[in-house]
Amino acid sequence: MAELTALESLIEMGFPRGRAEKALALTGNQGIEAAMDWLMEHEDDPDVDEPLATPLGHVLGREPTSSEQGGPEGPGSAAGEGKPTLSEEERQEQTKRMLELVAQKQREREEREEREALERERQRRKQGQELSAARQRLQEDEMRRAAEERRREKAEELAARQRVREKIERDKAERAKKYGGSVGSRPSPTEPGPVPSSPSQEPPTKREYDQCRIQVRLPDGTSLTQTFRAREQLAAVRLYVELHRGEEPGGDQDPVQLLSGFPRRAFSEADMERPLQELGLVPSAVLIVAKKCPS
């Protein structure tokens, strides 16, 4: 059975002649399958129907005629060399094989495109999961840093409170060593007797205050204002004054004596260990600093 040329087979399969010739030329006349692959891959190209400028000749699957070669032979010389024609049945059989081949190529192309689409979807999901995991790690890092910052601030606050307590204890010990005996048992010659309490001096019982605002007037006319807890000892106020009052000329500073504004009252060393709430200094009070003359 005579075979159709590659060009004729492509035309029989429904491809335009220009595209078929171009596919065969660009694939180097390597066969109908290579030409079909090129046609299917480039069917959407805008220039797929543009003709080639180079002569087709052998690459199109046919021998050039004597007129194309420009040889001396006339038309009669090639008349006896014509290829045998195909019967209708043979042509249909060959066309059927070509169509099956086209269908196979089409299925392979669709399967390849489906695999590529699945791979792109997997990559997209993978990138989404990686992005979500990175975002979650970032949030966890921020929460961990915030928790560490809170722990550090609390530790610093506790350390500051501990330093204040230690300073108060050292101050009490230094005063006891300086004046002899215990600070609370040393009588003061200038300490007035207990002032009888009157109903007007009783702390209000309707409301409990957690803090108190203390204003301390210094001998130089300036004042200090600070908020203390209601259960802090009066010694904390004295320590605050000693830490924040200005330097006095003449060397070491004398210990301070705290007095209440009205009614006038001098607080003793024993009062230094009593809470501010118990001394009636809550919610606010004005104290006066006077130099305490050493005995």
C-alpha positions in Angstrom: 0.0 0.0 0.0 1.4 3.4 -1.0 2.0 5.8 1.8 1.0 9.5 1.9 3.7 12.0 2.4 3.9 13.8 5.8 2.5 16.9 4.3 -0.5 15.1 2.7 -1.1 13.2 5.9 -1.3 16.5 7.9 -3.6 18.1 5.4 -5.8 15.0 5.4 -6.0 15.3 9.3 -7.5 18.8 8.9 -4.4 21.0 9.4 -4.1 24.0 7.1 -1.5 23.6 4.4 0.5 26.6 5.5 0.7 25.3 9.1 1.6 21.8 7.9 4.4 23.0 5.7 5.7 25.3 8.4 5.7 22.5 11.0 7.5 20.1 8.8 10.1 22.8 7.9 10.8 23.8 11.5 11.0 20.3 12.8 13.5 19.3 10.0 11.2 16.8 8.4 11.7 14.4 11.3 8.4 12.8 10.8 4.7 13.4 11.2 4.8 13.0 15.0 7.3 15.8 15.5 5.3 18.0 13.2 2.1 17.2 15.1 3.8 18.0 18.4 4.9 21.4 17.0 1.4 22.2 15.7 -0.3 21.3 19.0 2.3 23.3 21.0 2.1 26.4 18.8 -1.6 26.4 17.8 -2.2 29.5 19.9 0.8 31.5 18.6 -0.2 34.7 16.8 2.2 34.1 13.9 1.5 30.4 13.4 -0.1 31.1 10.0 2.7 33.3 8.7 4.6 31.5 5.8 8.2 30.7 5.9 10.5 32.7 3.6 12.9 29.7 3.0 12.3 27.2 0.1 10.5 24.1 1.4 12.1 21.5 -0.9 13.0 18.2 0.7 12.0 19.3 4.2 8.3 19.1 3.3 8.4 15.4 2.6 8.4 15.6 -1.2 11.0 15.7 -4.0 11.3 19.1 -5.7 10.0 19.1 -9.2 12.2 19.9 -12.2 10.6 23.3 -12.5 11.5 24.0 -8.8 15.1 22.8 -9.3 15.4 24.7 -12.6 16.9 21.7 -14.4 17.0 21.2 -18.1 14.5 18.4 -18.1 11.1 19.3 -19.4 7.7 18.3 -18.0 7.8 15.0 -19.9 10.8 13.8 -18.0 9.0 13.6 -14.7 5.8 12.3 -16.1 6.9 8.7 -15.7 8.2 9.2 -12.2 4.9 10.1 -10.5 4.2 8.3 -7.2 1.4 5.8 -7.2 -2.0 7.2 -6.1 -3.9 5.8 -3.1 -7.2 4.2 -3.4 -10.1 5.7 -1.4 -10.0 2.8 1.1 -6.2 3.2 1.6 -6.6 6.9 2.1 -9.3 6.4 4.7 -7.2 3.8 6.6 -4.2 6.1 6.7 -6.3 9.1 7.7 -7.8 6.9 10.5 -4.3 6.1 11.8 -3.4 9.7 11.7 -6.5 10.8 13.6 -5.8 8.2 16.3 -2.3 9.5 16.6 -3.7 13.1 16.9 -6.2 11.9 19.6 -3.3 10.2 21.5 -1.2 13.3 21.3 -4.1 15.3 22.6 -4.7 13.0 25.5 -1.0 13.1 26.4 -1.1 16.9 26.3 -4.2 17.0 28.5 -2.6 14.6 31.0 0.6 16.6 31.1 -1.3 19.9 31.6 -3.4 18.2 34.4 -0.2 17.0 36.1 1.3 20.5 35.9 -1.9 22.0 37.3 -1.8 19.6 40.2 1.8 20.4 40.9 1.1 24.1 40.9 -1.7 23.6 43.3 0.5 21.5 45.6 3.2 24.2 45.5 0.5 26.9 46.3 -0.8 25.0 49.3 2.8 24.3 50.5 3.6 28.0 50.3 0.4 28.8 52.1 1.2 26.4 54.9 4.8 27.7 55.2 3.5 31.3 55.4 0.9 30.3 58.1 3.6 28.5 60.1 5.9 31.5 59.8 3.2 33.9 60.9 2.4 31.6 63.9 6.1 31.4 64.9 6.2 35.2 64.8 3.2 35.6 67.0 4.6 33.0 69.5 8.0 34.9 69.5 6.2 38.2 70.2 4.1 36.6 73.1 7.3 35.1 74.5 9.2 38.4 74.4 6.2 40.2 76.0 6.1 37.6 78.8 9.8 37.9 79.4 9.5 41.7 79.5 6.8 41.5 82.1 8.8 39.1 84.2 11.8 41.3 84.0 9.8 44.4 85.0 8.3 42.5 88.0 11.8 41.3 89.1 13.1 44.9 88.9 10.2 46.1 91.0 10.7 43.4 93.6 14.4 44.2 93.7 13.7 47.9 94.2 11.3 47.2 97.1 13.9 44.9 98.6 16.5 47.7 98.4 14.2 50.1 100.1 13.5 47.7 102.9 17.2 47.0 103.4 17.9 50.7 103.5 15.3 51.1 106.2 16.8 48.3 108.2 20.3 49.7 107.9 19.1 53.1 108.9 17.4 51.7 112.0 20.5 49.8 112.9 22.7 52.8 112.5 20.5 55.0 114.6 20.3 52.3 117.3 24.1 52.1 117.3 24.5 55.8 117.4 22.1 56.5 120.2 22.5 53.2 122.1 19.9 50.6 122.9 17.0 49.9 120.8 15.4 52.6 118.7 12.0 51.9 119.9 12.8 52.0 123.7 15.0 55.1 123.7 13.0 57.9 125.5 13.2 61.3 123.9 13.4 64.3 126.2 11.5 66.4 123.7 8.9 63.8 123.0 5.5 64.9 124.3 3.2 62.6 126.1 0.5 60.8 124.2 -2.1 63.2 122.9 -5.6 62.1 123.9 -7.6 61.3 120.8 -10.8 63.2 120.2 -13.7 62.2 118.0 -12.6 64.7 115.4 -9.2 63.0 115.1 -10.5 59.5 114.6 -9.8 58.2 111.1 -12.9 57.8 109.0 -14.3 54.3 109.2 -16.6 54.5 106.3 -13.9 54.1 103.7 -10.6 52.2 103.7 -7.8 53.9 101.8 -5.0 51.9 100.2 -2.7 54.9 99.6 -2.0 58.2 101.1 -0.5 61.4 99.7 2.2 63.0 101.9 3.6 66.5 101.5 6.8 67.2 103.4 7.9 70.8 104.0 11.7 71.2 104.3 13.5 73.8 106.4 14.6 75.7 103.3 11.0 76.4 102.3 10.8 73.7 99.5 8.5 70.7 99.7 8.4 67.1 98.6 5.3 65.2 97.6 5.0 61.5 97.3 2.3 58.8 97.4 2.8 55.9 99.9 0.9 52.8 100.7 -1.4 53.2 103.7 0.3 50.3 105.5 3.8 51.5 105.0 5.7 52.6 108.0 6.5 56.2 108.8 10.2 55.3 108.4 9.6 55.0 104.7 8.6 58.7 104.6 11.7 59.7 106.6 13.9 57.6 104.3 12.4 59.2 101.2 13.1 62.7 102.7 16.7 61.8 103.6 17.3 60.5 100.0 15.7 63.5 98.3 16.5 66.5 100.4 19.4 68.8 99.2 22.9 68.6 100.5 23.6 70.9 103.5 26.9 72.7 103.8 29.1 71.7 106.6 29.6 67.9 106.1 27.3 65.2 107.3 23.6 65.8 107.4 21.7 65.4 110.7 18.8 63.0 111.0 15.5 64.6 110.4 12.6 65.0 112.9 9.1 64.8 111.4 6.4 66.9 112.8 2.7 67.0 112.0 1.2 70.2 110.8 -2.0 70.5 112.9 -2.2 69.6 115.6 1.5 70.1 116.2 3.1 66.7 117.1 6.6 65.4 117.0 6.9 61.8 115.8 9.1 59.5 118.0 11.3 56.7 116.9 8.6 54.3 118.0 6.2 56.1 115.7 8.6 55.4 112.8 7.6 51.7 113.0 3.9 52.4 112.9 1.9 52.4 109.7 0.7 55.6 108.2 -2.9 54.5 108.5 -2.5 54.0 112.2 -0.9 57.4 112.6 -3.9 59.1 111.0 -2.0 60.3 107.9 -4.5 58.7 105.5 -5.6 59.7 102.9 -3.4 62.8 102.9 -1.2 64.8 105.3 1.3 67.6 105.6 4.5 67.0 107.6 7.2 69.4 108.6 10.9 68.6 108.8 12.9 70.0 111.7 16.5 69.3 112.6 16.8 66.9 115.4 19.4 68.0 117.9 21.5 65.0 119.0 21.7 64.5 122.7 
